[in-house]
Amino acid sequence: MKKNVAILLFDNAEVLDFAGPFEVFSVASELKNFELFNVFTVARDSKAISTVNGLSVNPKYNFQDCPPVDILIISGGVGTRQAMVDKETLTWVEQIHQNTLYTVSICSGSRILGALGLLDNKKYCTHQGVYEHMAEIVPSGLPQKEKRFVQEGKIFTSGGISAGIDLSFHIVSLLYGNHTAKETADYMEYNLISNGSEW
């Protein structure tokens, strides 16, 4: 059965934080007759998102019409500073998280999980420039600065920007095996070993 992968967007999201995972999960599914994942973007409302550096993106769904979510991916970017204090966004993430198979933050998307208390006393990764702020958001958290990504239960967090691609391949491998992940990486001409993937 296809798994729904929802990628949370907001103004000033970092492009590769969401585009990288979008590509990995989409290509993995494409190579298997589109049977693995249904990948889509979601935002608080349906208006266009202006990302870091000004790329305009139209979210597929909003908080009201979003389908059930199996894997939630929270983008990073400077926009997480606003998203982490937006009550509607926090409420939605908290509700969706209750029923996910995996909840994933990319880069500074960790701020949102931290603001919800989901990283209390847990290991986490984030962008190298965000660890100081994360220490304020979640003082009991256990930063893993040397890691590309870490898992705590059903929560995954990754380091900055490109690390989200490695984490996405890791999740594909967990769900459908190393062969599927490697086949996807080969198609994308992405060298998993040189990019420090932990799987």
C-alpha angles and dihedrals in degrees: 000000000000116000118224112231112195118192113201115222133186136162113298095019113158109255100222091045090070103019093054096054090039089058096045096051093039095050092044088056094042091056090054097051091272091290102123110057142015102206122194144152125242133188138175090267137002100259120114118278119228107212130201106298093019109281109156115223129182111216114226094220141014130218091271101051101031114131121234111295126225097171120026116197117193113203123221132219136113087294089075088078089067096035092054091062097039106108095204092053094046092048092050094048091047092051095045092047091061091069104030126115088214133006112202134189122196121205111318091000081097087081090072094050090045092051089054092053091244093127098049109137090354135119114252144171129212140156113309090243094053103056092090092054091044089057087062095044096046110016092175093053121113109228116212101199095167094055131086091212140344137202128222110179106304093341120098124186127186137198123249127325106303092040088073089067091056090048091050091054089049091054091048088053092049092052102036107013137262092282092063092046093048092046089053092047091049091052090049091045088234118152106219096185097053090047094059102246112177096219 
